[in-house]
Amino acid sequence: MDILKDLRIHRHSLTYRGAMLNINKYRLRASSCPDIYRNSMTTIASDTENTATQLFTEFKRLFKDILDFSYFLDIRFLLFSISNFILYVWYDVVYVYLPDWAGEHNVSTTDASMLISLIGIVNMFGEIGLGWIGDRKEMNPNIVYAICMGFCGISVVMIPLFFSYVWMCILASAFGLFIAANYSLTSIILVNLVDLDRFTNAYGLLLLVQGIANLVGPPLAGMGYDYTGSYNLSFFLAGGFIILSGALLLILPVMNRYKKYQRRKESKADVITSGDFSEVSEEGAVISTYRINSAEFFFQNI
């Protein structure tokens, strides 16, 4: 317990002992030093009045924060959400229909179920490895994510082309490895798109998009099987759209570079439209230095 007593905890963490002072209810009344501010029992007792009204107000504010769709007005967040929606519509096809497809090609039920276990085992190591790669400064997580989704889609497209159990295991392992980028890099990419203060709500909206997509995907793949009598079309479509979801993220680095270019252009314009001017005496000594806008300088000299 002595070790835990001096353990440093992030101040935004729920386990921080002063975390309650960071919620909206207390933040407005906090002093300039909120960590040493403590509410008196009288203040807390007065807050218990009109409990029903306060609960309704708090719930309404919470519901409004959760369903803040203004995040989608940011083109980068919207693009990332579309990419996630496409991915989550189709990536469940492998989990749901791979054992059935293997069973149609003389693979026992036990061996077919092992394919899903193999995906999970490889996925576990993939999340660790890709998470480590995504945290490195020299790596762009958007590009890593896009490349992984590309290879993931290719592995899904190749499933109907190979019928031996060895190849099924190889492709299932490749799928499990590369799909891990979605779990490891999503939060890293998202925190670069929105402010850290808005990350929680943005991630919640992204999970909402993913959940809706999960409900749509397997029935679509099942319809493909009903119309064709084969899972081939479902795997081809799933692989193609997974590749598309990764390709969409290649646009984000381009947009980020364009924004940096615009900022540099604006900063150069600011340098051009303003400058330092000095008053110099006849002997060459600087009397005073001042900054003047080029427009002001022009009108002063008309």
N, C-alpha and C positions, 0 to 999 in steps of 0.2 A: 504493500500500500504506500510506503514511503516513495517508491519509484513513481507510482502513478500520481502522487501529489504534485510533483514538479513537471509533469508531462505537459508539453506545450500543445495547445489545441487552437486550430484556426478560429478566429472570432466569428466567422459566418457559419461555423459548424453547429449543428443542432445540439451537440453534446457540450458546447461551451456554456459555462454556468451563467453567463450574462446574456445568453442568446435571446431570452424573452424580451430584453430591452430593445432588440432590433426589429420587432414586429411593429406594424403600423400603429397599433393601439398605444404603445408607449413611446414610440420614436418622436412624435410631435411634442410630447411633454418633457422629453429628455433635456438635460442641461448640456452645457458645452463639453462636459466630460461624462458621456453616457455610461462608461464602464464603472464609474464610482457612484453613479446616480442610483438611488433606491426609492421606490414608491412607498409611501407610508400606508399603514393599514387603513387610515381614514380615506385616502384616495381610492384604494382598491375596493373598500366597502361601498363608496359612492358609485363605482362602476357597476355594481351588481344590480342597481336599480334599472328598471325597464329592460330586463334581461331579454325578453322576447323580441323587443324592437332592435336591440343591439345584435342579437343573433341573426335576425333577418337582414340587417344592414351589412354585417360581416359576410354573410353568405352571398348576398348580392354582389358585393365588391369582389369576393373570391371568384365567383362564377364569371364576372366580367373580365377579371385578369386571366382566367384560364382560357376563355374563348375570345381572346384578343386577336382578331383576324387581320389587324393592321400589319402584322409581321409579313404577310404575303404581299404587301406593297413593295417590299424590298425584293428587287428582281433576282438577287443572288439567293436569298432564302427560298423564293418561289421556285427557282430552278432546281435547288437541292431537294425540295419537297417533291417536285415532279419526278426527279430521278429516283427518290426513295419509293414513291408510289408505284412506278413501273417495276422496280426491283421486287417489291413485296407482293405484287400481283403474281409474279411468275416464279420466284425462287422456291416457293412451297411445292411446286410441281414435282421436284426431285424427291422431297421427303414423303410426299403422299403416294406417288405412283411408281417410284423406282422398284420397290419390292414386287408390285404386281407385274411390272414389265419383265423383271427377272424371272418371275414364276412362269410367265408365258414362254420362256426360252429354257425350259427344263432345269431350272434352279430350284432346289428344295426351299421350303418355307423358312427353315432355320438359316440357311446360307443367305437367303434374300434379306432377312431381317438383320443379318450381320453387316450388310452394306450400310444401313442407317447407323449402326454402332460405329462403323469405320469412319463415317462422315463426322460423327461427334468427337471421336478420339483425335483425329487429325485437326479438326476445327479448334480444339482446345490449345494445341501447340501453335496453330496458326494465329490465334488471337494474341498470344504472348509475343510471337516473333514480329507480326505486323504492327502491333502496338509499339514495340521497341523501335521499329523502323520509322513509324509515323512521328515519334517524339524527337527524332534527330533533326537538328537545325538545317542540315544540308539537304534534307528530303522535303519535297512538296507533298503533303498528304493527299491533295486533290489528284495529283498525277498517279501516286501509288494506288489510290482507290480505283481510279479509272482503269489502270493496267490490270489490277486484280479482277475487276468485274469483267474485263475483256477475256481473260483466261478462264474465268468461271463460266462465262457464257459459252466459250468454245468447248469446254468439257461437257456441258449439258447437250450441246448440239451433236457431239460425237457419241453420246450414249446409244442412240438407235443404230449406229453403224457397226458396233462390235457386239458379238453375241457370246464370247467366252467369259467365264466367271472371273478370270484374271484381269481382263480388260475392264470389266464392271467394277472391280475393286480399285483399279488404278484411276478410273474416271471419277468414282465416288470420292476417293481420297483427294483428287485435284479439286473437286467441287468444295469439299469441306475445308481445304486449305485456303482457297481464294475467297470464298464467301465470308471468311473470318474478317476480311477487311471491313465489311459492313459493320460488324460489332465493335471492332477496335478503333476505327478511324472516324466514325460518324460524329462522336462528341468532339474530336479534335478539329474536324472541319467546321462543325457548327459554331464552336467558340470563336473561330476566326471570322464568322459571318455576322454575328450579333455581339452586342456588349455582354460582358460577364453578368451584369445585373439583370439582363433580359434572357439569359441562357435557359433558366428553368422553364419559363413559359414557352420559349421557342422549342425546347426539346419536348415538352408536353404536346404541343401542336404537331410536331413531327411524329410522335408516337401515335397520335390520332390518325394521321394520314396513313401510317404503316398498318394500323389495325383495320382500317376500312379496306385497304388493298388486300390484306390477308383474307378477308371475307369474299373477295371477288375472284381471286386467282384459281383455287382448286375447282370451283364449279365451271369456270371457263375451260380448263383443261379436260374436265369430265365431259363437257359438251363436244369437245374435239374428238374424244374417244367414241362417243355415241354416234357421231356422224361418219367417222372413218373406220371404226372398228379396230383402231390401232392407236398406241400412244406416241407414235413417231411424230405426228403433227404437233402434239402438245410439247414434246421435248424440243423440236425445232423452233417453235414460237417462243418457248421459255428461254432458250439460249440466245436467240436473236434479241429479245427485249432486254435481257440482262446486259448484253453488250451495249445496247443503246443507253441504258441507265448509266453505265460507266462513261460512255462517250459524252454525255451531257455535262459531266463534271469537268471535262477538259475546257469548257467555256469559262469556268470560274477563274482560272489563272489569267486568261486573256482579259477578262473584265477587271481583275485586280491590277494588271499592268496598265490598262487604259486609265484607271483611276489615279494611279501613281503618276502617269504621264500628265494628266490634267492638273494635278496638284503642282508638279514641277513647272508647268506652263504658267499657272497662276502666280506662283512664287516669283518667277522671272518677270512677269508683268508688273508685279508690285515693286520689284527692284528698279525697273525701267521708269515707272511713273513717279518715283520719289527718289530723292538724293540728298546728300549732305552738302551744304553750302557754307562757306566761311567768308567772313569779312576780314580783309587784310589791309593793314596800314601801308602808308607810302614806304616805310622802311622794310616791309615784307613780313612784319609780325602779325600773327593771327589774333584778331580782336575778339571774335565770337564765332561759334559754329552752330548751325541750326539746320533742321530738316524741313524741306518744303516740297509740296506736291507740284508736279510738272504743270498741272492745269492752273494752279494758283500763280506759279511763276510766269506763265504765258499771259494771263490777264493783268498781272502787275506791270508788265512791260509793254502793254499795248499803248 
